[in-house]
Each structure stands twice: as structure tokens, then as C-alpha cells.
């Protein structure tokens, strides 16, 4: 069983860059001085097919950019790897800027021409791609201005984020890394959790001043970009990119916020079960019994594979391909990026999954979660056109949480397991919405003041964490700085998708439980990629995500589970 990435699945030769450059230059040369594709559907189809081929087979770095990005995750402290990434990012931006004229000009065609293209039978396979492009086009700038924004991204955003991430990856207290201490928070021994919590706070305190400057720099960069685009609402560009209406996100956030009392009751119950007057900040994910079943990677793989196979044989086949082909990097090490993710750039590339597996129950669920993303990737490869490949963020978390929940449901049913499931649901829904509201206030306050101290950032963060945790979780000294390691805050307004994804996946789970044959409909949905809007795709499954009652129905599933554990206390 392979436990490190097999890069033999990729073309890592630098020779490919010459071909990639030639293909990109050829496209630019053919279309940059032409306007016929902006007025004639026949020529637009020709251009879109060629652009689609470019995205499918070449991108802007071939396989090489993907490869070195993955290598960076394995060792963030190696300057040679960073140098390669910087070199390829510069190469990529150059080619992207060269061809961005195509989408920019297309996005700015007249409203009448947009309607004509959207209704034209020649363009039916690209209808939603164009629909989404026209929506974003309202906020795009000129070709030259967009090139400047692309070129400054590394120094104004990405470089700052990489700096903080690298510093954290190299941090140790004693002989243990940050990732190991974060993993210790899942252990039953309260003393071990306290040592871990204090160590995490120490690491955060050592890095908070640096993170203050980093966060202010990228907040300022976003403010400048939004002002140039005429964007008033800081999270609007996220919603546009995710192909979801702001009103839908607002409805979800409002409904979840109105139910924070459920999270309060959960933590009160957990404190009671643990025999504590209150939970320490780092006790929120503590197991309720003094037993800990180890789930080594092999055992975790067998469990996940079995669950996936019972759902659908193709799910199991795809997953075991990841395991056997070396598409999963399993164990933590110094310098490796923390957390977990699932990666793919183009439909012609393999999926790769990064884990930091430490043999705990949480790691089994993380494996299922990231494998869910991977299965989603592989199913989307059935899309004929690369422009329809990829899930918008608003739907990307549905597959992952769907698979994760089914794995959790397969474990033996007892009070400990139910509490663990509630732990995950409370964090995924309520904590992430609180985090989203933290981001909203953070951006708004920054735009009024133009700089926020670490104390101000910590105060806002702690306020929103306390709002969902309630009175039975202490906001211990140092916890106000735990935003420092939360990488999602640098990928602005990302976190809402965890809540929406889980609530939507609960609806799909319910349908599969009622009728196992419904898994075929789930597979259909996962294969659709970005071929239509999330709203329309879900409507095809009988789910209306514009209705507040839908979000309430998802929360009601969590309430039922809480009632179940309340009877056992």
C-alpha cells in the first residue's frame, strides 16, 4: 500500500513547457485581432472549441506546475522547490495574460448579443459557461488592468500567505509539530489536550504579529481589487466565482445563525457528560469516553472502501485506484503542509490527495472527506468539454461531506459515536457560519480603518467563536489568536461552503436511505461539474436551495441526532 505520491503519473519534463507555450501563442495569434467571434455564433463555437482544447490538454504549465505545487506541499521549507514554483507561476501568468483577452472581450459583449448567444443552438454545450462568464463580466476590467492585477497577485497576496504557512509548518514546541498538537485535541486524556492547547496558543502567539501584517496586506489587496472592479460587497466575488446567488448564501447564514442555540445546548451537554462545569476552548472536539481506537491507514482504507462499495461499486474502484496508484500522501512530517486537501487542475490529470494521518478517528473521516472530492473529480471527467469540468465551491463540499457522513454512520452505534457525529456537524455547520460572519465583519472593519491590530482581529474572532459556542465553552487566553493557522481565511469567504455542502448532502443522504437506487441520481449530479448552475442542478434532484425551509430541514436532522444523544445522558 503506497503512502507517498507517485509522480510517475505526471509528465515532469521541462520540455513540455515549449509545447505549452507554442499552443498558447498559437491561440492568441489566431484570435487576438479578430472580432468575428464576438458577433457570429459559428466563429464563437470554433474559438470556444479551441480554447477548450487548450484548457484540457495544456493549461499554462502542462503537468509541471501541478507537480511542483504538490512538491511544495510536501516540503514548504525547501528553497529550491519554492524557486521552481515562483518560476512556473511567472511563466503561467505570462501565458494567462496573453490569452485573457478572449474571455474579457467575450464577457463584455452587449446584452442583446449575450441573449442571442445563450439561445443559439450552435452554443448549447457552452450555454452555462457563457451565462456564468457574462455574470462575472460585469466586474471585469480592461485587458491591461487585469494583467496588472494578475502580475501583482504573488507579491500582494500569495507570497504573504505562503510565508505564514511556511513559518507555521516549521514550528515546534518540544519535539512535536503544530499538526501533531492539533491532532492531540482529539484525544481522551484531558491533560494531553491541555498541553496541546497551550502549545498551539504558544505557537499562535509567536506568529500573531507576523500574521497581523500578512492579513492586513491581503485585506488591503482585496480592497484595492474590489474598488477597481466597483464591488461594494466583499463576498460578492466569491459568490460569483461559485456560481451562486448572494441571496441564497445570506438565507443559509441567517437560518444557521438563528439556530446557534442548538450548538450552545450541545456544548452544555458535552460538558455535563465529561463532568466539567465548562469546556476549555481546546476541549470542544474531545471524545466523551476514555478509550481511543487506533485507525492506522490500512484499517482506515479498508473501512472507507467497504462503505464506498456498498454505496456504489464505482466509488470503491475509484478510491482504491487512489490508494494503489500512489495518489495519496499519507503521513505528517516537518515542513509538510498541514491539514488535508484533494487536488486536480485539468481533466487529463490524476487526482492527488494530501493527508496528515495520525491514526485517529478524525483521520478516517478526513480520508473519506478528501476521497469524496476525488471521486467527484473522476466522475466529472465524463464531461465532454473541459470548460464544464470542475465544481464551483458552492457544490464542491457536497460530495466530500456525503461520503464522510456515510463512513461515520457505518461505525458501531453508541453514545460516543453519536457525540462524535454531532461534534462534526456542529463544527461544519455552525462553526463555519460563525467563521464566515467573522470574515464579513473583518473585511468591513478593515475597509473603514485600513489597518487592524492583532488585538482587534482577535477580538472579532473571539466574539464570533463565542457566539456559536455559548456559555459552556471558555474563551481561554490565547484562543483569540487561533485564527492565525486557519488557512481558509486567506481564501476569502470559502468557509460558507462547508455548511451549505453538509446541509445539502444531508438531503441527498436522506433520499438514498429512503431509496438506495437514488445513488444513481447522486452520481449524475457529481458528474455534472459546472455544466449548469448549482441551483438548477439541485432542482433537477427535487431540492430547492433558494427556500429557507430547505436549510431548516437540514438543521432539523442535526436536532434529531441531538435529541437521540440527550436520551442517553
N, C-alpha and C positions, 0 to 999 in steps of 0.2 A: 504494500500500500504506500503510494508516494505521498510525501508530506511537504515537499517543496515544489515550486513551479518548474514545469518543464518548458523551457523556452524554445525547444526544438519544434514546437508547433507554429513558431513565427519565423518570418524572414528577417534576420538580424543583420543582413549585409548592407553596408552603406551604399553599395552600388545602386540600390533601388531608388535612392533619392534623385538620381539623374532622370530616371524614367518618370517618377512622380512630378518632378519639375517640368519635364517636357509635356506631359499630359495637361498640367495646369496652364502652362504657357499657350499650348495649342487651343485650349478652350477660350482663353482671354483674347487671343489673336483673332479667332473666328468671330466672336460676338461683341467685343467691346465697342466697336464703331458702328454697330448695327442697331436700328430701332424697329425693324420689321417684326421682331418677336413681341414687341410691346403693343402691336396693333392687329396682328394676324395670328389666329389660334394655330394654324398649321405650322408656322415658324416657331411659335412658342412651344408647341409639343416637341418639335425637333430639338430645341435648345434644352428643354427640361429632361429629355431622354439622355442627352449627352452629359448634362450636369449630374443626373442620377448615376450614370456610369462612373463618373469621376469620383463621386462620394462613395460608391460601393467598392470600387477596386483600388483606389489610390489615396483619397483624402489629401492631406497636405504633408504627411510624413510617411506614408506607407505603413509598414508594421514597426518601423524603427522608433517613432515617437511613442507608440504604445509600449514597446519593450522597455525603453529607458524610463518611462513613467513608472512601470511596475518595479523596475530595479531600484528606483528611488524609494519606493515604499518599503523595500526590504532593508535598505541601509540609507537613512536620511543624512548620515554624518559623513559620507564619502564625497569629498570634493570633486573627484573625477566623474562620478555619476551626476552630480549637480551640474558640472560643466557641460556634459553631454545634453542634459535636459535644457539648459539655457540655450545651447547652440541650436537644438531642434526647435525650440519654441520660437526663436528668431526666424528660422527657416520657414516654419509653419505660418507665422504672422505675415511674412513677406508674401507667400503664395495666397493666403486667405485675402489679404488686402488687394492683391492683384485681380482677384475674381469676385470680390464682393459687389462690384458694380452691377452684376447680373441681378442679384436679389434686391438690391437697393432701388434700381431703376424699375424693376417689376413691381415692387411694393408701392411705388408712387404713381402708378397709372391712375387715370381718372376713375371716379366712382362708376360711371356708366360702363367703362371698359372692364372694370372689375366684375360687374354683374354679367357682362357678356361672356367673359372667360369662365366664370363659375358655372354658367349654364351650358357651356359648349360641350357637345358630345366628344370632341377630339381630346378634351382635357379631363374627362370624367375620373380617370385614375389619379389625377393630381388635384382634384377639387378641394379636398380639405387642406392639403398643403398650401394651396393658394389662399384659401379662406383665412388660414392662420397667419400667413405672410402679410396679407392686407391689413389684418388687425394690428400686428406689430408695426407695420409700415407707418402708422400714424405718428410714431415716436422716433423713427429713424432719422438720422441727419444726412448730410451730403456725403458723397463718397470720400472726399478728403477728410472731413471731420471724423467719420467712422474709422478711417485708417489711423488717425492720431489717437483716438481712444483705444484702439487695439494695441498700438505700439506702447502706450504708457501703462498698460494693464500690469505688466510684470513688475515694474518699479512701484506702481501706485497701489497694487493690491496683492498679487500672487507672491511677490518676494517677501512682503511683510508677513503673510500667513505662513509661508514656508519657514521663516525664521523662528516664529513662536513654536511651530510644530516640531522643528528640529531640537530646539532647546528642551522642550518637554520630553522628547524621546531619549535624551541623554541624561535626564535627571535620575538620581538615585538617593534614597535615604537608607543608610547602611548598605546592604548588598542587593537591595530589591529596587525594581524599576516602578515607575508610575503605574504601568499596566498591571503589574503584579499586585500592587496595593489596591487598585480599583477592583481587581478580581477578588481580593480578600474580603471586600464588603459583602460578598455573597455567603460567607462562611458562618456557621452557627455560633462560634465562640465570640462572645461579646468583647472580650479583651483583645482578640485578634482584630476585630472590626475597629475598635477604638484606636489601636496602634496604627492601623491602615488609614483611618480617617484623619488622625493627627499628622501622619506622614504626607497625605495628599494636601492637607492645608499648608503644611510647611513648603511643599513644592510650589503650590499656587502662590504663596506669599513671596517666595524667592523670585517668581516670574511675573508678578502682577504689574510691576512698574513698566516692564518691557511690553507686556500685553496691553497696558493702558495706551502707550504710544502707537502700538500696532493697530489697535481697534480704532483709535481716533483717526489714524491715517486712512484706513479703508472706509470709515464712515464719511470722511471728507471727500474721498474719491467718488463714492456713490452719490453724495450730494451734488458734486460738480456735474457728474454724468446726468443725473435726473434733471438738474436745472437746464442743462443744454438741450435736453430732449423735451422739456416742457412737462415733465412728470411731477405732479403735485403729491401724489400718494406714494410713500416709499416702497410699499409692497406691490404696487401695480405691475412693475416689470416682471416680477416673479409670477404673478397670476397670468400675464400674457404669455410668458415663456411656457407655463404649464398648461396653457390652453383651457383655462378655467375662469369662469366669471368671478370677479371680486365679491359679488353678492352671495355666491354660493359659499365661499370661504368665510365671509362675515357671518352667515347664518350658522355654519358649523361652529365657529368660535363662540358665538353668542349662546348657542344651546349648551355646549360643553361647559362654558363658564357658569351658566345658571345651575349646573349640577355639581359644582365643586364640593358641595356639602357631602356628596357620596364619597369623595376622596377623604374628607375630614373624618367621616364615620369609619372608613376602612382603617385609617391610621390609629384612631381611638381603639378600635377592636384589636388591632395588632399589638398595640402597647399592652392591652389587657391580657392577651394571650401570653405575651412574653413576661408578664409580671412587672412591668415598668410603669411608673407614673407618666412618663413621656418617652418617646423615641428620640435618641440622638439623631442628628442630621444624617449620619452615616449608617444608621440602623434601618433605614427605610426598606432596603431590599433583603434584610436578614431573614433566613429561613426560620420557621417557628419551632422546629424540633432540633434537638442536639445530635442529629445524625446527618451525615453527608455522604451520599452515594457518589462515588467517583465515576465519571463518564470519560474514559480515555477515548482517543479519537476513533479507534476501531469500533468500540462499543457504540459510540455516537453515530458513526456511519451506518452500522447495522440497523439501529433503531430508525433513523431517518429514512433509509432505503426501504424498510418494511412499510412504513406509513405511506410513503410516496407510491409504492407499488400497489397498495390497497386502494388508493385514490384512482390511479391510472397507471398502467404498465409503462407508458412512455415517460412519465415523470421519473420513475425509478431508473429507466435506461439512461436518460439524460444525466441524472445525478451521479450514477456510477461511472459514467464517462468522465465527469469532472474528477472523481476520485482516482480512477485507474490511469488517466492520461496525464496526471500531474498538473491539474488546473487549480489546485488549492494549496496555498502556502499556510501551513497549519500553526506553527508554534511561535511564541513571543521570543524576541531576543533584543539585546541592546542595540539601539539605533533604528529598529524597525518601527514603522508607523503603528500607532495604537489603534484600537478598535477593530472594525471589520468592514469590508466592502466587497462589492461584486462589480467587475469592470468589463466593458466591451466598448469599442469605438465604432466599428463598422460591421455589417452583417457577414462579411467574408472572414472575420477574425474569430478566434476561440474566446470563450468566456474565461476569465480568471477570477478567483475568489481569494481574498486575504482574510485570515483569521488570526486571533491570538489565543489559541485553545489552551486552557489550563485545567481541564478535566472536571469542570463543574457543570451543574445542570444548565446554568445560563449559557454555557458554551454549546450544548446540544441545540438549544433554541436558536442561538446565533448561526450555527451551521444550517439549520432548517431555513432560517430567515434569508441568508445570503444565497442558499441554493434555490430558494423560491425566485429570487431575482434572476439567477442564472437560467432556470427553466423558462422564465418569461423571455429572456434574451433568445434562447434557442428556438422557442415557438415562433417568435416574431420573424425569424429568418425565412419563414414561409411567405412573407410579403414579397411580391414581385419587384417592388421598387424600394430602393434604399431610402428615398425621401419619406417613405411611410414606416421606416424602421425606427424603433426607439419609443419608449414610453415617456410621456410627459410626467413630471414629478407628481402631479395630482393623481395619477393612476399607478405609478411605479411601485408604491408600497402595498398595493393590494395583493399581488402575488406573494410577496415575502411574508406578510402577516397571515395570509390564508394558510400557507404551508406551515408556518411556525405554530399556529393555533392547533392544527390537526396533529402535529407531533406532540404537543403538550397534552392534548386530550387522550393520547394513547398511553400515557404513563399511568401507573396504578392510582386509583382514586382514593384520596384521603384528605384530611384537613390541611396537611402540609402542602399537598399539591394544589388544592383549591386556592389557598393563600398565595402560592407562587403565581398562579394564573392571574389572580386579582392584582398582585404586585405589578405584573407586566402590563395588564390592561390599564391600571391607574396611571402608570408611567407613560405608556404610549399615547393615551388619550388626554388625560388631564394635565400631566406634567408638560407635555409638548405644547399644548394650547397655552399654558402659563408661560412657557418659553417664547412662544410666538408673540404674546402680549408684551413680554419683556422687550423683545426686539422692536415692536411698534413704538413703545414709549422711548426706548433708547434712541431710535432714529429721529423721532420728533423733537426730543430734548436737545440732541446734538445740533439739529438744524436751527434751534433758537440760540444756542450758546457757542457753537463752533469748537468747543473742546470740553471733554468731560473727564474729570479726575477719576482715579481708580475708586475713590470713596463714593463718588456719585454713581458710577457704574454698579458697584457692589450694592449700594442702597436700593437701586431699581431692581436689580436681580433678586435680592433677598425679599423685597416686597412681593414680587410675583411668585416666587417659590413658596413663600408663606401663605399666599392667597389660596393656593390649591392644597397645601399640606394641612393647614388648620392649626389648632392649638395643641395638638398632641405630638407634634414634631418640633424639637428645639432647633432654633437657628443658631447653631453653635458658632463661637468666634472662629473666624477663618472661612466659614462656609460661604460668606458673601463674595469670596474670590473664586468659587468653583466654576464660574463662567469661563475662566482662563483656558481650561482644557476642552471646553465644549466647542468642537471644531465647526459645528453646524452654524454657529452664529456668524461665521466668516462667509458662509454660503447663504447669503441673506434670505431670510423668511422661508427656509427649507422645511422647518420643523412641523408646519401645519400638516404636511402630507402624511406624517406618521399617524396622526389622529384620524384624518379623513380616510386613509388607507385601511386602518383597522376597522373602523365603523362600517365601511363599505364591505370589507371582506367578511365581517360577521353576517351580513345579509346573504352573501354568497354561500358561506358555510351552512347557514340555516336551510337554504334551498337544497344543498347537497345532502344534508342529513334527512330532509323530508323525502328526497328522491335522488338516490345515488347516480342516476343517469344524467342529472343536471351537471355533472362534472364535464360533460361534453360541451355544454354552454360556457362553462368557465374556461375551458381550453380555447374555445373560439374567441372569447374576449381577450385572453392573454396573447393570442396570435395576431390581434388586430393592430398592435403598435399605435402609430399616430395617424392611421388611415381615416379616423373621424374624431370628433371631439369626445372627451370623456362623458359629457352629458348625454350625447346621442348613443354612445356605446352602451352605457348603463341602461338607458331607456329601452334598448333592444333586449335587455335581460329583465325588463319589468321593474327597474329601480330608478326612482326619480330623485336625484341628488339635489334638486332645487327646493325640495319640500322639507321644512324644518321637522316635520313629523318623522321623516326618514332618519334624521340624525338622532332624534329622541328614541326611535325604535332600536337603534344600535346601542345606545346607553342603557336601555331597558334590559338588554342581555347581560350587561355588567351588573345591574341591580339584582337580577335574578340570581346570579352567582354569589353576590354578597349575602343575599338572604339565605342561600344554602349554607354558607360558612357560619352565619350568625347562629344557626340552629345547632352547630357543633361546639359553640363556645360555652 
